[in-house]
Amino acid sequence: QVQLVESGGGLVQPGGSLNLSCAASGSIFSIVIMGWYRQAPEKQRELVAQITGGGSTTYVDSVKGRFTISRNNAKNTAYLQMNSLKPEDTAVYYCRFLSGNGLFYWGKGTLVTVSS
């Protein structure tokens, strides 16, 4: 059974940084896309960033230039480096992987709070 486990969330002051990780355990057929989503209170979940197996990346406009997504294929792990954090980045961050056989897997989320 495949599980995704996020880590690295927490409380940070505006302007600070956090690095999120998402590791997949279990037998997972090659991971095509690794993505990070977030959901703020009373808002819809949105795609923050995603990266393909070839390294192509996509970012939502609000995080461009501040967040960087990366992946380690050997470890089935995705990362999200978040710099210059703003209060509006406060949300629960989820990872989602798309496997080569067309299955989606979600993590349970990690809370990021940006506040002074």
N, C-alpha and C positions, 0 to 999 in steps of 0.2 A: 504494500500500500504506500502510495507516494504522499509525503507530507512536505509542506513548505513552512519554514520557520523563519520569521523576521526577528531582527534584533537591532539595537542601536538607537532606539527612540529615547526620548526623555525631555526634560525641561531645559531650555536654553534661552539666553537673553537675545533680544533683537541684535542682528549683526553677527551672531555667533554661527557655529558650524556643527553639523552632525553627519555621521556616516552610517547609513543603514545597510544591513546585510540581509540576504534572503537565501537560505540554503535548502536544497531539495534532498530529501532522504528517501530511500526505497528505490525500486526499479523503475526508472523513467526513460522512455525512448527519447532519443536525442531531442534536446530542447531547441525549438526553432526560434521562439521569441521569449524574451524575459522582459517583464514590464512592471512598473511601479504605478500604483493608483493611490488616490487619497480621497477621504471623505470627511469634510468638516461638518460640525453640528448643523442639522437641518438643511444640508445641501446634498446634491447628488454626487455620487462617486465619479471622479474624473481621472482620466489618464494623465499622469505626470510625465513619464518618460518610458521609452521602450528601446530595446536593442535587439537586433537580429543576430543570427549565428555568424554572419559575415562582418558584424561590427557596425552596421548602419544604425544610427540613432535618431530618435524623434523626441521632441520636447513640447510641452504646452508652452505657449508664449510667456506666461507669467513667471516661468522659472528659467528661461533661456539666459545663459550667461552666469547663472548662479548655481545650478545643479548639474551634476555629471553622472551619467549612468555608465556602468561598466559590468563586465562579466568574466568569470573564470570557468571555462567549460569543463576543465578537468575536475573542478570541485562542485559543478552544478550550482554555482552561486552567482547571484547578482548583487550589485552594490549601487547605492545612491549617495553620492557625496553632495551634501547640501551646504552651501556657503551663503553668507549675507542673508541669513534667515530673517523673515518678517513675521509679524503677528498673524498676517493672513495665511501663512503657511501652516498654521496650527490645524492639525487633522490627525485622523488615524490613517496610517500609510500601510497599504497592502501590496504584496507582490503577486503577480500572476504569470505563470509559465504556460506556453503552448508547446506541447510535445509534437514530435514528428509524426505521430499517428493521430493527430487531430484532437487530443484531449487537453482541456484547460484545467489548471490546478491553481487554487488560491491559498494564500497564507491567511492566518487569523488576524493579522494586523499588529502594528506597533504605534503607540501614541507619541506624537511629536507636539510639544507645546512651546510656543515662542512667546515669552512674556518677561517683562522686567519686574 
